[in-house]
Amino acid sequence: MNAVRQPAVVPPVFTEATLDTDAIVRELLEGTGAVTLRGLFTKEEIAEAREIVMRESNGDDRGAKVTHFQGDAEKAGRINLQRRVWNLLAKGDIFSRMAAHPAVMKVMRAFLGTEFIMGSIAANRILPGGPGQEPHIDYPYWDYHSPETHPTRINSSFPLNGQVTIMLDPFTEETGATAYVPGTQRELRYPDEDDRFFDRCERMLGEAGDTVVFFGAVWHCAMPNRSTIDRSAIITQYLPKFIKPMEDLPAALPEAFVKSASPDIKQLLGLNYPYPEVLDAARGGNAEGRKRY
């Protein structure tokens, strides 16, 4: 007798007008681990971002850019069907607007602290026939398959990561919408084969322009694209101010961009947090602590 599959778990949906950061933080930490934000970007903005991503990734038809969780695809010679576009801030103003959208900033300030930073912003394009990823958790947890390299008793009771996926194409089961196992963020652990990820997973479904916010400690992965269209998205990683970023974003950007960046972008680039610093050469005086003491 076949087991009856339970109804799909759908992440709660918010708009900029109905944004409830308390409810979102609870959902990310204690609920499914994900929420959908709808209507943050216009069709024109999505089309602009997609055009740049297609142009940049078409120049990488061998899949030569670094990527992650694609070991099986690399062995099978199919890694070129999943393409990354890095350093997006330098490739169009639209990506700065996406990274620092007021609704995203509001959610991340509540989730990661008011001085949070951005660890990475990239596009992920999966072409028709493109393979899926290894089920995983995201930076700085992404190598937690070797837990001995992390501090003892590290846990997910407070977040060290917030992920934002902006869909540039429809995310359907056929196109390879991101799979995840709701609630797995509550216990920090890297998934293994005994966890039956693909038997238990749900999908982050949506239309072009939808934005999914999730805690990177939830088990997830891109799925194979079995359709005849692309499945592309902007993937942005946010971190507390004290976590070492995955990308050296300021070093990859033109000096003029960094100097003229908005206050929000400067915060995201980590320019407001001075550490690590050569303290032997720093200006003298008391630099930390409550100033009134």
Number of C-alpha atoms within 10 A of each C-alpha: 3 4 5 6 8 7 7 9 13 15 23 15 16 17 14 14 8 9 15 13 17 11 12 24 22 13 19 26 23 15 19 23 26 28 24 23 23 17 15 18 16 11 12 10 17 21 15 16 21 21 12 17 25 16 11 17 21 12 10 15 13 15 19 12 15 9 15 10 16 16 12 14 18 13 9 9 11 16 22 20 21 28 27 25 22 22 19 24 22 14 16 13 12 15 21 19 14 22 25 18 14 14 17 17 17 17 20 25 16 14 26 20 15 15 17 27 29 28 26 23 26 20 27 23 23 26 22 19 18 25 24 22 20 18 21 25 26 21 23 18 21 16 14 18 14 10 14 8 9 12 8 8 7 11 15 19 12 11 19 23 25 26 23 26 25 27 25 29 22 21 23 18 18 16 26 29 25 21 23 26 22 23 18 22 27 20 12 19 20 22 19 12 8 6 10 11 18 15 9 13 18 21 23 24 20 19 14 21 24 23 28 22 23 24 29 27 31 29 24 26 24 25 24 22 25 16 16 11 15 22 27 28 28 25 19 20 24 28 27 23 23 14 16 17 20 15 17 14 21 17 10 13 15 11 11 8 12 16 9 10 14 13 12 17 19 18 19 25 24 23 14 15 15 8 12 8 9 8 9 7 7 9 8 8 6 8 9 6 7 7 7 4 4
